[in-house]
Amino acid sequence: MSEPQGTGPDMGQEPRPAMDESLEKRRLAQETKNERQVWYFLAYFLFGIHFVAFVMIYAVRHAH
């Protein structure tokens, strides 16, 4: 008995790589965005730490 059209072994395989490629591109884009956000967070954190340190140094040096 022959298989119905559209259900052969090759018919279901074509959209799969395109879908996997699309998912991979979206995953890489999200990963890049997340990595950028981590670097921004780190930069703001380090800036804040140094700012607080300089204010504390100023306060100690100018205390009477």
C-alpha positions as CSV (number, residue, x, y, z in Angstrom):
1,M,0.0,0.0,0.0
2,S,1.4,3.4,-0.9
3,E,1.7,6.3,1.6
4,P,-0.5,9.3,1.2
5,Q,1.1,12.3,-0.4
6,G,2.9,14.6,2.0
7,T,3.8,12.0,4.6
8,G,6.9,10.4,3.1
9,P,10.2,10.4,4.9
10,D,11.5,13.4,2.9
11,M,8.4,15.5,3.2
12,G,8.6,16.3,6.9
13,Q,12.4,16.9,6.9
14,E,12.5,20.1,4.8
15,P,11.1,22.7,7.2
16,R,13.1,21.3,10.1
17,P,16.5,22.8,9.3
18,A,15.0,26.1,8.5
19,M,13.1,26.1,11.8
20,D,16.2,25.0,13.7
21,E,18.2,27.7,12.0
22,S,15.6,30.3,12.9
23,L,15.6,29.1,16.5
24,E,19.4,29.2,16.6
25,K,19.5,32.8,15.2
26,R,17.0,33.9,17.8
27,R,18.9,32.1,20.6
28,L,22.2,33.8,19.5
29,A,20.5,37.2,19.3
30,Q,19.1,36.8,22.8
31,E,22.4,35.6,24.1
32,T,24.2,38.6,22.6
33,K,21.6,40.9,24.2
34,N,22.0,39.2,27.6
35,E,25.8,39.4,27.4
36,R,25.6,43.1,26.6
37,Q,23.3,43.7,29.6
38,V,25.8,41.9,31.9
39,W,28.6,44.1,30.7
40,Y,26.5,47.2,31.3
41,F,25.6,46.0,34.7
42,L,29.3,45.3,35.5
43,A,30.3,48.8,34.2
44,Y,27.7,50.6,36.3
45,F,28.5,48.5,39.4
46,L,32.3,49.2,39.1
47,F,31.6,52.9,38.5
48,G,29.3,53.0,41.5
49,I,31.9,51.3,43.7
50,H,34.6,53.8,42.7
51,F,32.3,56.7,43.1
52,V,31.4,55.7,46.7
53,A,35.1,55.0,47.5
54,F,36.1,58.5,46.3
55,V,33.3,60.1,48.3
56,M,34.4,58.2,51.4
57,I,38.0,59.2,50.9
58,Y,36.9,62.9,50.4
59,A,34.8,62.7,53.6
60,V,37.6,61.2,55.7
61,R,40.3,63.6,54.4
62,H,38.1,66.7,55.1
63,A,36.7,65.6,58.5
64,H,37.7,67.8,61.4
